């Protein structure tokens, strides 16, 4: 059986690229996908940094509003693909996974049970997307020899695709860096080289906090086709709200972009 998966990473709701979301929705109407895998940082959750026990609701409320907005983005995407929540997988990132996990751990350690329950109910993806499969931050899903994750925690290197492939010891597809990067690591068996694939992001390439600095971010998505114990991977770049995919030009239909 052939399975087509759509891979999306780093939407960063609040800083998302409306044009990229629109193009992905168009692709979903043309291609039959069996699953969608959201590869981390669907939201920013920057409000967690404002959390205090004296007034913990302020930061949590801000994050909850962001999650509410992402839920609409999520519904738009899976609706275009004619899929259900149960057809979706989340590999949690440092923003939407690690930040919540850290806060919950602190609350639990202080025996703040009411606050713990409030935060978990409001921000935890497992609580808010009960039908989806949730892969915790720092863990991965593996299918047909391909590991899929957000990123290995504390992986800070320019040549991250080489580092990821070497660390995992198998082909690995991941997000986090907002860049398209591929590296093939040679093995003694020449037919078994392992590859690291860094997927492009789905967020604004110049968010407010990046206005005064340069970056090498790239927009795009991936399509993974699984069949007979193996896979093929297509990386699709979106440039200026346009992309070419399987011989067809896709461009945003949003008038306000």
Buried (B, 14 or more C-beta within 10 A) or exposed (E): EEBBBBBBBBBBBBBBBBBBBBBBBBBBEEEEBBBBBBBBBBBBBBBBEBBEEEEBBEBBEBBBEBBEBBBEBBEBBBEBBEBEEEBBBBBBBBBBBBBBBEBBEBBEEEEBEEBBEBBBEBBBBBEBBEEBBBBBBBEBBEBBEBBBBBBBEEEEEEEBBBBBBBEBEBBBBBBBBBBBBBBEBEEEEEEEEBBBBBBBBBBBBEBEEBEEEEEEBBBBBBBBBBEEEEBEBEBBBBEEBEBEBEEEEBBBEEEEE
